[in-house]
Amino acid sequence: MILAKMQSPSPRSDYRSSSFWIGVRKAVKDRPYFLATIGMLLSVTPLLYPLFFLQLEATMHGISDTVAFYILVIMNAASLVGNLAAAFIVGYIEAAVLVAFAAGACTLVTLSMLFLRTTASAVVIAIFFGVFVGIYGSLGPSLINSLTDDPSELGLRMGLSYTLVGFGGLIGPPICGALLTSHFVWWRPTVFSGVLGVAGFGCFLSATIILRQKRNTGGGVAEAGTVA
């Protein structure tokens, strides 16, 4: 009897499973949240590309190993500035707008790697990318929170979004490495990352526009932004 009790699902377990799938379906039908999540998925590759390849590209263009070694240090220091700045700016500009801006800026900086030739250009790219990626990374939870009408679904939606982001992070850098090839054709992974970044920016921008329209009409996030 004890074994039978352990193996039989409890009503509470069935309720939790049912509410989980109801929350998933509701999240998928919520257009601003869905677009923002796709934007996060598409943007992860251009966000990771400089982290993985900026040092290598700097070295391949004749920049000294000493400077290349400190590229990530400079980037991390600039990222701290972005993290701190985002905490103040978000009080005046909503998270959705800031995330869209930061994602677009990161994409532009990633594309600027096509013109990396000197030590100064590598340092400037590292600084600007660090600042914008710091702003972007610190506002992800705030973005999802602003797109969630029911607070009880916030944890579920964060889990769904960052699960997809994790998959994007697993496949993005290897694809960039394959496009780079052993001949170091730098424009291929750079353009690939840039195209994904532009698509991600478009998703963020669309989510922001829909969110603004909902607020102007007085509807809640789930009400006005849900596909019937």
C-alpha positions in Angstrom: 0.0 0.0 0.0 2.9 2.3 0.8 4.4 1.7 -2.7 1.1 2.2 -4.4 0.6 5.5 -2.5 4.1 6.7 -3.6 3.5 5.8 -7.2 0.0 7.3 -7.5 -0.1 11.0 -8.4 -1.7 13.3 -5.9 -4.4 15.8 -6.8 -2.0 18.5 -5.9 0.6 17.2 -8.4 -2.1 17.1 -11.2 -3.1 20.6 -10.4 0.5 21.9 -10.6 1.0 20.2 -13.9 -2.2 21.6 -15.3 -1.5 25.1 -14.1 2.0 24.9 -15.6 0.8 24.1 -19.1 -2.0 26.7 -18.8 0.7 29.2 -17.9 2.8 28.1 -20.9 -0.1 28.5 -23.3 -0.9 31.9 -21.9 2.7 33.0 -22.3 2.9 31.9 -25.9 -0.2 33.8 -26.8 1.0 36.9 -25.1 2.4 38.8 -28.1 4.8 41.3 -26.3 6.2 38.6 -24.1 6.6 36.1 -27.0 8.3 38.7 -29.2 10.6 39.8 -26.4 11.6 36.2 -25.7 12.3 35.6 -29.4 14.3 38.8 -29.3 16.4 37.5 -26.4 17.0 34.2 -28.2 18.1 35.9 -31.4 20.2 38.5 -29.6 22.3 36.0 -27.5 24.6 35.2 -30.5 25.7 38.9 -31.2 26.0 39.3 -27.4 28.4 36.4 -27.1 30.3 36.8 -30.3 32.6 39.6 -29.1 33.1 37.8 -25.8 34.5 34.7 -27.6 36.2 36.2 -30.6 37.3 39.8 -30.0 40.6 38.8 -28.4 41.3 36.4 -31.2 40.5 38.9 -33.9 42.6 41.5 -32.2 45.6 39.1 -32.1 45.1 38.1 -35.7 45.2 41.7 -36.8 48.6 42.3 -35.3 47.6 43.7 -31.9 50.1 42.8 -29.1 49.3 39.9 -26.9 49.5 42.2 -23.8 46.7 44.4 -25.1 44.6 41.5 -26.3 45.0 39.9 -22.9 43.3 42.9 -21.2 40.5 43.2 -23.8 38.1 41.2 -21.6 39.2 43.1 -18.5 38.3 46.3 -20.2 35.0 44.9 -21.4 34.1 43.6 -17.9 35.0 47.0 -16.3 32.8 48.8 -18.9 30.0 46.2 -18.2 30.0 47.2 -14.6 29.5 50.8 -15.6 26.6 49.7 -17.8 25.0 47.7 -14.9 25.2 50.6 -12.5 23.9 53.1 -15.1 20.9 50.9 -16.0 19.8 50.9 -12.4 19.5 54.7 -12.5 18.2 55.1 -16.1 15.4 52.6 -15.7 13.8 55.0 -13.2 13.2 57.4 -16.1 13.0 55.1 -19.2 11.0 51.9 -19.1 12.9 48.6 -19.3 11.4 47.5 -22.6 12.8 50.7 -24.3 16.2 50.4 -22.7 16.5 46.7 -23.6 15.6 47.4 -27.2 18.2 50.3 -27.3 20.9 48.2 -25.7 20.3 45.2 -28.0 20.5 47.5 -31.1 23.6 49.2 -29.8 25.3 45.8 -29.1 24.5 44.8 -32.6 26.1 47.9 -34.1 29.2 47.4 -32.0 29.4 43.7 -33.1 29.2 44.8 -36.7 31.9 47.3 -36.1 34.3 44.4 -35.6 34.5 44.3 -39.4 36.6 47.5 -39.1 38.9 46.3 -36.3 42.4 47.1 -37.4 44.3 48.9 -34.6 44.7 48.8 -30.9 42.6 51.9 -30.4 39.7 50.3 -32.4 39.8 47.1 -30.3 39.8 49.1 -27.0 36.9 51.3 -28.2 34.9 48.3 -29.3 35.5 46.6 -25.9 34.4 49.7 -24.0 31.2 50.4 -25.9 30.2 46.7 -26.1 30.8 46.3 -22.3 28.7 49.3 -21.5 25.7 48.3 -23.7 25.9 44.6 -22.8 25.9 45.6 -19.1 22.7 47.6 -19.6 21.1 44.8 -21.5 22.1 42.0 -19.1 20.9 43.8 -16.0 17.4 44.6 -17.4 16.4 41.2 -18.6 14.3 40.3 -15.5 12.9 43.8 -15.4 11.8 43.4 -19.0 10.0 40.1 -18.3 8.4 41.6 -15.2 7.0 44.5 -17.2 5.5 42.1 -19.7 3.8 39.9 -17.0 0.3 40.9 -15.9 -0.1 38.1 -13.3 2.8 38.1 -10.7 2.2 34.4 -10.0 3.4 33.6 -13.6 6.6 35.7 -13.3 8.8 32.7 -12.3 7.4 30.5 -15.1 8.0 33.2 -17.7 11.5 33.9 -16.6 12.3 30.2 -16.7 10.9 29.8 -20.2 12.7 32.9 -21.5 16.1 32.0 -20.1 15.8 28.4 -21.1 15.5 29.5 -24.7 18.4 31.9 -24.2 20.5 29.1 -22.9 19.9 27.0 -26.0 20.8 30.0 -28.1 24.0 30.4 -26.2 24.9 26.8 -26.8 24.5 26.9 -30.6 25.4 30.5 -31.4 29.2 30.5 -30.7 29.9 27.1 -32.4 28.1 28.3 -35.5 30.2 31.5 -35.5 33.3 29.3 -35.1 32.3 27.1 -38.0 31.7 30.2 -40.2 35.1 31.6 -39.3 36.9 28.5 -40.6 40.6 27.8 -40.2 41.2 30.6 -42.7 39.8 33.2 -40.3 37.2 34.7 -42.6 36.0 37.3 -40.1 33.2 38.9 -42.0 31.1 35.7 -42.1 30.5 35.2 -38.3 30.3 39.0 -37.9 27.6 39.4 -40.5 25.8 36.3 -39.2 25.8 37.8 -35.7 24.7 41.2 -37.0 21.8 39.7 -38.9 20.6 37.9 -35.8 21.0 41.0 -33.8 19.0 43.1 -36.2 16.2 40.5 -36.1 16.3 40.5 -32.3 16.2 44.3 -32.2 13.1 44.1 -34.5 11.4 41.8 -32.0 12.2 44.0 -29.0 11.0 47.0 -30.9 7.7 45.3 -31.9 7.2 44.2 -28.3 7.7 47.7 -27.1 5.3 49.2 -29.6 2.6 46.7 -28.7 3.2 47.3 -25.0 2.8 51.1 -25.6 -0.4 50.5 -27.5 -1.8 48.4 -24.7 -1.1 51.0 -22.1 -2.6 53.8 -24.2 -5.8 51.9 -24.6 -5.9 51.1 -20.8 -5.7 47.3 -21.2 -3.6 45.0 -19.1 -0.6 43.1 -20.4 -2.4 39.8 -20.7 -5.7 41.4 -21.9 -4.5 43.6 -24.8 -1.5 41.7 -25.8 -2.9 38.2 -26.1 -3.7 36.5 -29.3 -7.2 35.0 -29.3 
